[in-house]
Amino acid sequence: MLTSSEVAAKYKISNRQVNDLLTYGYLNVAQVLRHEKRGVALLFSESELERLDIPSLLAEIRAKKGPAKIRNPMEFKKLLKAFNYHDRFMEDVEHYPESEILKTCFYLFHLNHYAKTYPESSKDLYSLKSRVLKKMYQEHRGVLKASYLLGPDRQRIWLCEDCKEASRAAGMSYNKYIQNESYCPKCDVQILEREYYSLVEFYLKVGDYRFVFHTPRSLAAGWMKDMQELPQGTRKADRYQDKMYLYGRPISNIEEKAFPLAMLKEKLIEYLDQVADE
């Protein structure tokens, strides 16, 4: 692992150019090293650096319009704020009997944002999330509560001739017409799967800390034997939404630098391994 200064020295570039590579997405943070008095250092993988054509990438950056965001002092302040929040959180929850599950929830919270941001990795990340939720729920039922949020069925709809004509007159595709729920009772509706968009909601509150996670009913059904006994609610979501399963928000640029995905995965896998060994 190399610090920013070590990267600059090795490749004979400036620290600002290292920051540019980071800001424009050509270089990823592999690990965050925290010093005493809340100082931090970003660490980069030597093997990843060796695969980069740094002179060409810097030339591309120079050709791009607009200043790099990392040059904005407010961005660095936000980064320090994220680091400090992490450190304060870890220190504050240490005295709770539920400290382990609180720390795990912190990492899972950010992993969930990565899963929404990067669809190509979402299957693996959601699988890891499901395994962690399973372990936490099975071992901490007194802390991690669950409820069932009833969602709409998965349907296939064929428009009647009148609705097809109305769709064309409105300048809408058939799919858009269906998504707007403009079809009438004469249209043919086939139920493909009941409660397809239902979710299981996991809720944890300890002291001033609160976490909420969701997982599709189909994923939880394989290991939740008491699903039908859970308190029920209604899922508040638009029907026919392509991303109905993707609750939450994407990871922010600051969070990606403060909480690298590799670090989050490592912490969560450590938790799973520890539980498995007990």
N, C-alpha and C positions, 0 to 999 in steps of 0.2 A: 504494500500500500504506500502511496506517495501523497504528501500534502500538496497544496497549490504551489507553494514556493519550491518544493522539490521537483514538481512537474516542470515549472518554469525553468529551473536550472538545468534539468536533464535535456530539455528540448530547445534550450536557448531562446526562450520567448519570455514575454513579460507576464506578471501576475494578472494584469488586465486581460491579456489574450487568453489566459487559462479561464478566466471568468467568462469571456465571450464564448469560448467553446462550451462551457456549461450552460450559459443562458440560451444559446441557440440550439440546444438539444443534441450536440455532437458528443458530449462527454457526460457521463452519469456519475453521480456520487455513489460510491460503493459502501462507505461507512462514515459515520459521524463520530469523531473523537471529542469527548468533553473533558476539559481541564478543570482545575480548581477555580473557584470564584466564577463558575459558569462560563468560562471561556470555551470556545469550540473550534474545531478544525475539521475541514472536509477532506476525506481521504478518497483517492482514486486508484482503481485497479491497474497495475502495471501491464497485465496481459491485455486489457482493453485498450490501453494507450498504444501498445505496440501494433494494434490492428488499424489504427487511425493514420490517415495521411494528413498530418497536422498542417503543413504549409498550404496544401490545397484547401483545407477546410477554413483556414484563416483568410485565404483569398476570397472564398465564397462569402464569408462574413463581411469582409470589407466592401463587397459588391452589393450587399443588402442595404436597403434604405432604412433609416431610422436608427437611433442609438440603442445599444443593448440595454435591456432593463436592469442588469446588474449594476450599471453605472449610476443608477438612481439610488441615492443614499437611503431613501425610504424603504427600498426593497431589502437592503441589508438589515435595517432596523426590524423589519417584519420577520426576517429570518432569525435574528437573535431572539425576538419575542417568542417564536415558535419553539426554539431550543429551550428557552427559560421556562416556558409553560410545561414542556415535557419534564424538565428536572423538578419543578415545583410539584407537579402531579405525582411523580414517583416518590418524592420525599413525603408528601402529605398523606398518601394512602398506605405508607409502610406500616403505620401503627394499627391499621384496621385488620381484624381477623380475616376479612375478605380481600386482603391486599393482592393475592395472586390472581383472583378472578378480575379485579379491577384493572390490573396491569394488562391482563390478556384482552379485556374489552377495549382498552386504549389502542392496542395494536390492531385488533380486529376492526375497529372503527375506521382506521385509515386504510386498511387492506380493502375494505368494502368500496372506498372511493377509487382506489386503483382499478378494481374490477369493473366499475362503471366507465372509467376513462379509457381502458384498453380492451376493446372487444376481443382481440385476438388472444388475449390471456385470460379472459373472464371465466372460461369454463374451469380451468385449473384453480383460479383464485376462489371462485364460488364453491368448488369442491373442498378446498382447504377451510373456507369459512364454515361449511356445513359440518365438517369433522370437529371443528373447535366448538361450535354451538352444541353439538351432540354431547361432547365430553362435559362441557360446562353445565348443561341442563341435567345430565344424569348424575353429576356429582354435587351440584349446588342448587337443588330444587327449592331449598328454603330461601335462596337469594335471587335466583334467576326465574322469574315468573313467565308463563306462556299463555297466550290467548289465540283464538282462531278467528281470523278476519275473512268473512265470507265474501268471495268475489264472483264475478259473472262467469257464465258457462263459456266454453269455447264453441263457436257456432260457424256454420257455413250457410250463407244466405243467397238465394237466387231471386232476383227482382222479378216482379210480375211485369207484364207489358206496359201497364199504366205508369209504373215507377221508372221503367227504362226510358219511356218517353219523357217523363218529368226530369230525369237525370240529364238527358241530352238537351232538353230545353234550357236547363240551368247551366249548361256548359260544364257539367261535372262528370268525372268518370264514375263508373258503377261502384268501384271500391270507395271512392270519396263519398258518394251518396249513402252507401251503407254505413261508413264510419260516422257520418252525421246523424245516423239513426232516422233517416227520412223515409225509410221503407214503410209500407203499409201492411195491414193484417193479411192481405191477399198474397204477399210474398212468401216463398217457401223457406222455412227456417229449419235447419237440421242441427240438433245438438250433438257435437262431436265428443265433448267431455264435460261432465257436470263439475261445476265449481273449479274450473281449470285455473282461474286467476286468483284463487284464494291463497291467503298467506298465513303463516304462523308467525306471530309477533312475540319476541322475547324482550322482557323488560327487567332492568336491574336498577335499583336505587339504593345507594349506601351513603349515608351522610349527605353531603352536598353534591354527590356525583350521581349521574343518571345516564344510562345507555339504553338504546332501543335498537334491536336488529330484526330484520325480516328475512324469511326464507320461503320459497314456494311450497305449497302444500305437497306437491309431488316429491320434492326432495326430502321433506321431513317425514313423509308417510312410511319410509323404509325403516325408521328407527324410533318414531314416537308412537308408542302403543296406547297412549291415553288421549290421542288427539280429539276423539269424539266427546271426551269429558271436559275439555278445556272451556273456559268462559268464551263466549262468542261475541263478535262485533261485526260490523260491515266495513268492507274495504272501500275507502273513498278514492276512486280512480275512474277515469274515463274508459269506457268500453272501446274495444278495437284498437287500443293503444299498443303499438309495436313494442314499446319498452316498458310494459306494465310491471315486469319483474324488477326493473332497475330503480328501486327506491334509493333515496339519498342523492348526493351530488358528486360530480367528478372531483378528483384530487386537484388541489391548486398547485401552481408552480412553486410556491414557497414550501408547501408541505412535502412536495417531491424531494426538495433539497434537504429538508429537516428530517424526514422520515423515509429513507430509501426503501424501496420495495424489498430488496434483498434482506435488509435488517428486519422488516416486519415479518417476512416469511420465516426467517431464522428463529425469531422469538416465539412465534406461534407453533412451530414444529418442536421447539424445545419444550413448550408446555404440553403438547401431545405426548411426547416421549416420556416426560416426567410422570404424567398420569398413568401411562401404560406400564411403567416400571413399578408403580406402587402396588 
